[in-house]
Amino acid sequence: MASKRSRLLFDILSSYDLTGTEVDIMKELKNDKVWLVRNKKTRERYVLKRLSEDKTNFPILLHSKLYQEGFHVPKIFQTKTDQYYIHRKGHYYYLMDYIVPSGTKPSFQQRIEGLARFHAHSLFADWIGPCPSSFPEPKDVLSAHRQKSSTVRGAGKGHRSW
């Protein structure tokens, strides 16, 4: 007889059109939070994750948006009803691609470039609406910086160092 937890997990997986006869829950990767799932027919592996309701569903939506924008993050699958998560018993559950760890970590430079790219794309117009940003445009910031730099350099020319 299956445990309550197993029945719940198989119920959640059925929302992704994966039935208990098609999938195996291979192992629990993180106690009561992350499970490795395998499709018996296709041999594809997935990760089923659980977030506490008090954490909000924002990380799930952000993750899916990053994938859509081309960031190298695992794909989050949509349910049969086109949702990115299932809400059950005070938790959010979502299913994503399993990515085999490469064993190498990105360099410091790669991490900085990834963070910069993230920030460049972080104002998703379809999330925040058409209202204009209260932040200056990057070209305006650069122009102000150049103007200030030339003013400082100009002021320093007449100054003698001892």
ChimeraX attribute file (.defattr): number of C-alpha atoms within 10 A of each C-alpha:
attribute: neighborCount
match mode: 1-to-1
recipient: residues
	/A:1	5
	/A:2	7
	/A:3	8
	/A:4	9
	/A:5	10
	/A:6	13
	/A:7	13
	/A:8	14
	/A:9	17
	/A:10	19
	/A:11	16
	/A:12	22
	/A:13	21
	/A:14	16
	/A:15	17
	/A:16	21
	/A:17	13
	/A:18	17
	/A:19	15
	/A:20	17
	/A:21	10
	/A:22	14
	/A:23	21
	/A:24	17
	/A:25	18
	/A:26	13
	/A:27	12
	/A:28	14
	/A:29	13
	/A:30	11
	/A:31	7
	/A:32	11
	/A:33	14
	/A:34	18
	/A:35	20
	/A:36	20
	/A:37	23
	/A:38	19
	/A:39	18
	/A:40	13
	/A:41	9
	/A:42	9
	/A:43	12
	/A:44	12
	/A:45	20
	/A:46	23
	/A:47	22
	/A:48	23
	/A:49	20
	/A:50	20
	/A:51	20
	/A:52	14
	/A:53	14
	/A:54	9
	/A:55	10
	/A:56	12
	/A:57	19
	/A:58	9
	/A:59	11
	/A:60	19
	/A:61	14
	/A:62	13
	/A:63	17
	/A:64	20
	/A:65	18
	/A:66	19
	/A:67	14
	/A:68	13
	/A:69	13
	/A:70	8
	/A:71	15
	/A:72	10
	/A:73	15
	/A:74	17
	/A:75	19
	/A:76	23
	/A:77	17
	/A:78	18
	/A:79	19
	/A:80	12
	/A:81	8
	/A:82	10
	/A:83	13
	/A:84	21
	/A:85	24
	/A:86	19
	/A:87	15
	/A:88	14
	/A:89	9
	/A:90	10
	/A:91	18
	/A:92	20
	/A:93	23
	/A:94	24
	/A:95	27
	/A:96	20
	/A:97	17
	/A:98	17
	/A:99	12
	/A:100	7
	/A:101	7
	/A:102	6
	/A:103	5
	/A:104	6
	/A:105	9
	/A:106	9
	/A:107	9
	/A:108	9
	/A:109	9
	/A:110	11
	/A:111	12
	/A:112	12
	/A:113	12
	/A:114	15
	/A:115	12
	/A:116	12
	/A:117	12
	/A:118	14
	/A:119	10
	/A:120	10
	/A:121	12
	/A:122	14
	/A:123	12
	/A:124	13
	/A:125	11
	/A:126	7
	/A:127	9
	/A:128	10
	/A:129	9
	/A:130	8
	/A:131	7
	/A:132	8
	/A:133	9
	/A:134	6
	/A:135	7
	/A:136	8
	/A:137	9
	/A:138	9
	/A:139	9
	/A:140	10
	/A:141	12
	/A:142	11
	/A:143	11
	/A:144	11
	/A:145	12
	/A:146	12
	/A:147	12
	/A:148	12
	/A:149	12
	/A:150	11
	/A:151	11
	/A:152	11
	/A:153	11
	/A:154	11
	/A:155	10
	/A:156	11
	/A:157	8
	/A:158	8
	/A:159	8
	/A:160	6
	/A:161	5
	/A:162	3
